[in-house]
């Protein structure tokens, strides 16, 4: 009887342990499944699988924003255009954070700059003043230079278009924008502005009004929106970008560019200051544009700007850094525009590759005096070569005042530490996106790709994004960072700032958006870290049970 009772106890104990193992195993499995489901759900708004992210850029815009800022608002009144009149039903062109001011608010600043004395303006840049009008005809000896602008476009928010257009309003005599179905690294992207005739016409209409280039009735439009595609997967990286930029030159030719016109190719988020644009229109005897002076020698023709960089927000201004884009080239030295009988094509590493050493590539060699001819420039050369002269106003002022070199350097440092007034001839509105997934798509699939961008925090992807993140959190820049920001933000700058940024309400809303974007990114990684700890703990428990 006792043996039977002992066996019964042993059986019950065995059953209890078996039940405990089964229950614990099921609990661990359910817990892990919960973590997995939670991770998938949590990642859906920001960390899609890399394969999904690389298929189409539209995922950056199709998911409802999780910030509190409304970046899809209808455009303010007194504007004729709307940003949602596209045949693409998903309307993936995000508006962004746009000013709610009436256009007349910005016109006041534009007219103030335009009304400045041209003689003083030209002197500021080291150019000859405009020739006086003759007494007999009442016209100037030299006509104003025409300026043509070109850029590649992708899925930038309309906000960026508004910022650059406000600076250059009414100045460009021709605009060519080119959109592709592939990124520089051959990843597919959705064409949102140039994919069909209706969308190109819609984009053209918006650009005409934004930039003030509306043509008279029955006249040719001054704007072209072009679609470019090449499914040759061997054309990648900057070669693909250069090939796309070449299409800008084709558009300029169709718009009637001549040799005495000047041309600007830049990224869409770059623009020359309005004052500098006006100077290039009216100032006489700019040697870098005078064919008789440069004969298309790449070390003599063209100008590079010195550009102030805003990182994601008007409040996040990069200090002690100068961006040397855009470049300005004379039309007489461009392929399809200049005289091809006098100037052959440049020898290159590939059809749209860099120029060979000695033929004018900025890095590492310049111009070989023994070359038999001076080549014309293609669209890629705006980035890679030429325009050896960089327009730096402090240096011009110091040279004009005849100061010694050491004194120039000392004065420059003192001026740099105190003021940023009139140092720059251009602005760069870098990473003015509204979402982290759009930012990461850019860094993963365009030039100089960061292969694991989706698996990194913003500040780990690139030092530019690190500066933006520190600024959004209002943290001090780490001492070992390459670039620091201007302490005090926008208010610490002198008034020589982008016209669009004169709207303090816009500046506040744009900065609040970046703060929310960075906060969401921080929360993402905090939860990811917490989930990993829970997963590791569950795994440890499961192993002990087994």
Protein Blocks (a to p, Z undefined) as FASTA:
>chain_A
ZZmmmmmmmmmmmmmmmmmmmmmmmmmmmmmmmmmmmmmmmmmmmmccfklmmmpmklmm
mpccfbfbdckbccdehiabdcklcfblnlpacgbjadfbdfklmmmmmmmmmmpcfklm
mmmnopacdddddfklopafbdcddddddddddkdcfklmmmmmmmmgokagbdcddddf
bdfkopacddfklmpmklmmmmmmmmmmmnopaccehiacfbdcdddddfbfkbgcjllm
mmmmmmmmmmmmmnopafkbccddddfkbccdfklmmmmmmpghifklmmklnnopaklg
ccdddddddehiaklccehiacfbdcdddfklgghklcfklpccdddfbfklccdehilp
ablcfcdfkbcbdcdddfklmmmggjkbccdfklmmmmmnopafklmmmmmmmmmmmpmg
hkbgbdcdehiafbfklmmmmmmmmghiafklmmccfklmpmklmmmmmmmnopacdfkb
fbdcdehijmlpcfbdcfklmpmklmmmmmmmmmmmmmmmmmmmmmmmmmmmmmmmmmmm
mmmmZZ
